[in-house]
C-alpha cells in the first residue's frame, strides 16, 4: 500500500467575477492533483493520509473484502 497525503485546497477565484475571493475546494487532492488544477495553497488542518493499493493483489483483496462485508438481501438467495 502507498500512503498519500491529501488536503482541501484554496482555489483561485473565477476570472469572470472580479470581486470574488479564493475558495476552498469541494474535494481533497494530492499535491500533484492540486498543481494540475491551479490550487493556491493547502488548508493544513484538513490533511488526511490515505492508503492506495499498488498491486493487483492488493486491489483484489480490497474488492474481495468489500464483497464479503456487503449485507445479504433475501432476494440474493
MODELLER restraints for C-alpha pairs under 7 A, 6 or more apart:
rsr = mdl.restraints
at = mdl.atoms
rsr.add(forms.Gaussian(group=physical.xy_distance, feature=features.Distance(at['CA:1:A'], at['CA:51:A']), mean=5.82, stdev=0.5))
rsr.add(forms.Gaussian(group=physical.xy_distance, feature=features.Distance(at['CA:1:A'], at['CA:52:A']), mean=5.52, stdev=0.5))
rsr.add(forms.Gaussian(group=physical.xy_distance, feature=features.Distance(at['CA:1:A'], at['CA:53:A']), mean=4.74, stdev=0.5))
rsr.add(forms.Gaussian(group=physical.xy_distance, feature=features.Distance(at['CA:1:A'], at['CA:54:A']), mean=5.86, stdev=0.5))
rsr.add(forms.Gaussian(group=physical.xy_distance, feature=features.Distance(at['CA:2:A'], at['CA:51:A']), mean=5.48, stdev=0.5))
rsr.add(forms.Gaussian(group=physical.xy_distance, feature=features.Distance(at['CA:2:A'], at['CA:52:A']), mean=5.08, stdev=0.5))
rsr.add(forms.Gaussian(group=physical.xy_distance, feature=features.Distance(at['CA:2:A'], at['CA:53:A']), mean=6.28, stdev=0.5))
rsr.add(forms.Gaussian(group=physical.xy_distance, feature=features.Distance(at['CA:2:A'], at['CA:54:A']), mean=6.63, stdev=0.5))
rsr.add(forms.Gaussian(group=physical.xy_distance, feature=features.Distance(at['CA:3:A'], at['CA:49:A']), mean=6.35, stdev=0.5))
rsr.add(forms.Gaussian(group=physical.xy_distance, feature=features.Distance(at['CA:3:A'], at['CA:50:A']), mean=5.67, stdev=0.5))
rsr.add(forms.Gaussian(group=physical.xy_distance, feature=features.Distance(at['CA:3:A'], at['CA:51:A']), mean=4.71, stdev=0.5))
rsr.add(forms.Gaussian(group=physical.xy_distance, feature=features.Distance(at['CA:3:A'], at['CA:52:A']), mean=6.39, stdev=0.5))
rsr.add(forms.Gaussian(group=physical.xy_distance, feature=features.Distance(at['CA:4:A'], at['CA:49:A']), mean=5.50, stdev=0.5))
rsr.add(forms.Gaussian(group=physical.xy_distance, feature=features.Distance(at['CA:4:A'], at['CA:50:A']), mean=5.26, stdev=0.5))
rsr.add(forms.Gaussian(group=physical.xy_distance, feature=features.Distance(at['CA:4:A'], at['CA:51:A']), mean=6.34, stdev=0.5))
rsr.add(forms.Gaussian(group=physical.xy_distance, feature=features.Distance(at['CA:5:A'], at['CA:30:A']), mean=6.15, stdev=0.5))
rsr.add(forms.Gaussian(group=physical.xy_distance, feature=features.Distance(at['CA:5:A'], at['CA:47:A']), mean=6.59, stdev=0.5))
rsr.add(forms.Gaussian(group=physical.xy_distance, feature=features.Distance(at['CA:5:A'], at['CA:48:A']), mean=5.73, stdev=0.5))
rsr.add(forms.Gaussian(group=physical.xy_distance, feature=features.Distance(at['CA:5:A'], at['CA:49:A']), mean=4.58, stdev=0.5))
rsr.add(forms.Gaussian(group=physical.xy_distance, feature=features.Distance(at['CA:5:A'], at['CA:50:A']), mean=6.43, stdev=0.5))
rsr.add(forms.Gaussian(group=physical.xy_distance, feature=features.Distance(at['CA:6:A'], at['CA:28:A']), mean=5.63, stdev=0.5))
rsr.add(forms.Gaussian(group=physical.xy_distance, feature=features.Distance(at['CA:6:A'], at['CA:29:A']), mean=5.00, stdev=0.5))
rsr.add(forms.Gaussian(group=physical.xy_distance, feature=features.Distance(at['CA:6:A'], at['CA:30:A']), mean=4.56, stdev=0.5))
rsr.add(forms.Gaussian(group=physical.xy_distance, feature=features.Distance(at['CA:6:A'], at['CA:47:A']), mean=5.72, stdev=0.5))
rsr.add(forms.Gaussian(group=physical.xy_distance, feature=features.Distance(at['CA:6:A'], at['CA:48:A']), mean=5.36, stdev=0.5))
rsr.add(forms.Gaussian(group=physical.xy_distance, feature=features.Distance(at['CA:6:A'], at['CA:49:A']), mean=6.31, stdev=0.5))
rsr.add(forms.Gaussian(group=physical.xy_distance, feature=features.Distance(at['CA:7:A'], at['CA:28:A']), mean=4.90, stdev=0.5))
rsr.add(forms.Gaussian(group=physical.xy_distance, feature=features.Distance(at['CA:7:A'], at['CA:29:A']), mean=5.53, stdev=0.5))
rsr.add(forms.Gaussian(group=physical.xy_distance, feature=features.Distance(at['CA:7:A'], at['CA:30:A']), mean=6.52, stdev=0.5))
rsr.add(forms.Gaussian(group=physical.xy_distance, feature=features.Distance(at['CA:7:A'], at['CA:42:A']), mean=5.96, stdev=0.5))
rsr.add(forms.Gaussian(group=physical.xy_distance, feature=features.Distance(at['CA:7:A'], at['CA:43:A']), mean=6.41, stdev=0.5))
rsr.add(forms.Gaussian(group=physical.xy_distance, feature=features.Distance(at['CA:7:A'], at['CA:44:A']), mean=6.95, stdev=0.5))
rsr.add(forms.Gaussian(group=physical.xy_distance, feature=features.Distance(at['CA:7:A'], at['CA:46:A']), mean=5.47, stdev=0.5))
rsr.add(forms.Gaussian(group=physical.xy_distance, feature=features.Distance(at['CA:7:A'], at['CA:47:A']), mean=4.71, stdev=0.5))
rsr.add(forms.Gaussian(group=physical.xy_distance, feature=features.Distance(at['CA:7:A'], at['CA:48:A']), mean=6.45, stdev=0.5))
rsr.add(forms.Gaussian(group=physical.xy_distance, feature=features.Distance(at['CA:8:A'], at['CA:24:A']), mean=6.58, stdev=0.5))
rsr.add(forms.Gaussian(group=physical.xy_distance, feature=features.Distance(at['CA:8:A'], at['CA:25:A']), mean=5.76, stdev=0.5))
rsr.add(forms.Gaussian(group=physical.xy_distance, feature=features.Distance(at['CA:8:A'], at['CA:27:A']), mean=6.23, stdev=0.5))
rsr.add(forms.Gaussian(group=physical.xy_distance, feature=features.Distance(at['CA:8:A'], at['CA:28:A']), mean=4.54, stdev=0.5))
rsr.add(forms.Gaussian(group=physical.xy_distance, feature=features.Distance(at['CA:8:A'], at['CA:29:A']), mean=6.48, stdev=0.5))
rsr.add(forms.Gaussian(group=physical.xy_distance, feature=features.Distance(at['CA:8:A'], at['CA:42:A']), mean=6.09, stdev=0.5))
rsr.add(forms.Gaussian(group=physical.xy_distance, feature=features.Distance(at['CA:8:A'], at['CA:43:A']), mean=5.64, stdev=0.5))
rsr.add(forms.Gaussian(group=physical.xy_distance, feature=features.Distance(at['CA:8:A'], at['CA:46:A']), mean=5.92, stdev=0.5))
rsr.add(forms.Gaussian(group=physical.xy_distance, feature=features.Distance(at['CA:9:A'], at['CA:24:A']), mean=5.59, stdev=0.5))
rsr.add(forms.Gaussian(group=physical.xy_distance, feature=features.Distance(at['CA:9:A'], at['CA:25:A']), mean=5.33, stdev=0.5))
rsr.add(forms.Gaussian(group=physical.xy_distance, feature=features.Distance(at['CA:9:A'], at['CA:39:A']), mean=6.23, stdev=0.5))
rsr.add(forms.Gaussian(group=physical.xy_distance, feature=features.Distance(at['CA:9:A'], at['CA:41:A']), mean=5.79, stdev=0.5))
rsr.add(forms.Gaussian(group=physical.xy_distance, feature=features.Distance(at['CA:9:A'], at['CA:42:A']), mean=4.34, stdev=0.5))
rsr.add(forms.Gaussian(group=physical.xy_distance, feature=features.Distance(at['CA:9:A'], at['CA:43:A']), mean=5.52, stdev=0.5))
rsr.add(forms.Gaussian(group=physical.xy_distance, feature=features.Distance(at['CA:10:A'], at['CA:22:A']), mean=6.32, stdev=0.5))
rsr.add(forms.Gaussian(group=physical.xy_distance, feature=features.Distance(at['CA:10:A'], at['CA:23:A']), mean=5.50, stdev=0.5))
rsr.add(forms.Gaussian(group=physical.xy_distance, feature=features.Distance(at['CA:10:A'], at['CA:24:A']), mean=4.57, stdev=0.5))
rsr.add(forms.Gaussian(group=physical.xy_distance, feature=features.Distance(at['CA:10:A'], at['CA:25:A']), mean=6.17, stdev=0.5))
rsr.add(forms.Gaussian(group=physical.xy_distance, feature=features.Distance(at['CA:10:A'], at['CA:39:A']), mean=5.95, stdev=0.5))
rsr.add(forms.Gaussian(group=physical.xy_distance, feature=features.Distance(at['CA:10:A'], at['CA:40:A']), mean=5.45, stdev=0.5))
rsr.add(forms.Gaussian(group=physical.xy_distance, feature=features.Distance(at['CA:10:A'], at['CA:41:A']), mean=5.38, stdev=0.5))
rsr.add(forms.Gaussian(group=physical.xy_distance, feature=features.Distance(at['CA:10:A'], at['CA:42:A']), mean=6.03, stdev=0.5))
rsr.add(forms.Gaussian(group=physical.xy_distance, feature=features.Distance(at['CA:10:A'], at['CA:43:A']), mean=6.70, stdev=0.5))
rsr.add(forms.Gaussian(group=physical.xy_distance, feature=features.Distance(at['CA:11:A'], at['CA:22:A']), mean=5.49, stdev=0.5))
rsr.add(forms.Gaussian(group=physical.xy_distance, feature=features.Distance(at['CA:11:A'], at['CA:23:A']), mean=5.31, stdev=0.5))
rsr.add(forms.Gaussian(group=physical.xy_distance, feature=features.Distance(at['CA:11:A'], at['CA:24:A']), mean=5.87, stdev=0.5))
rsr.add(forms.Gaussian(group=physical.xy_distance, feature=features.Distance(at['CA:11:A'], at['CA:25:A']), mean=6.13, stdev=0.5))
rsr.add(forms.Gaussian(group=physical.xy_distance, feature=features.Distance(at['CA:11:A'], at['CA:39:A']), mean=4.68, stdev=0.5))
rsr.add(forms.Gaussian(group=physical.xy_distance, feature=features.Distance(at['CA:11:A'], at['CA:40:A']), mean=5.60, stdev=0.5))
rsr.add(forms.Gaussian(group=physical.xy_distance, feature=features.Distance(at['CA:12:A'], at['CA:22:A']), mean=4.69, stdev=0.5))
rsr.add(forms.Gaussian(group=physical.xy_distance, feature=features.Distance(at['CA:12:A'], at['CA:23:A']), mean=6.73, stdev=0.5))
rsr.add(forms.Gaussian(group=physical.xy_distance, feature=features.Distance(at['CA:12:A'], at['CA:39:A']), mean=6.52, stdev=0.5))
rsr.add(forms.Gaussian(group=physical.xy_distance, feature=features.Distance(at['CA:12:A'], at['CA:40:A']), mean=6.40, stdev=0.5))
rsr.add(forms.Gaussian(group=physical.xy_distance, feature=features.Distance(at['CA:13:A'], at['CA:20:A']), mean=5.63, stdev=0.5))
rsr.add(forms.Gaussian(group=physical.xy_distance, feature=features.Distance(at['CA:13:A'], at['CA:21:A']), mean=5.41, stdev=0.5))
rsr.add(forms.Gaussian(group=physical.xy_distance, feature=features.Distance(at['CA:13:A'], at['CA:22:A']), mean=4.66, stdev=0.5))
rsr.add(forms.Gaussian(group=physical.xy_distance, feature=features.Distance(at['CA:13:A'], at['CA:23:A']), mean=6.72, stdev=0.5))
rsr.add(forms.Gaussian(group=physical.xy_distance, feature=features.Distance(at['CA:53:A'], at['CA:59:A']), mean=5.76, stdev=0.5))
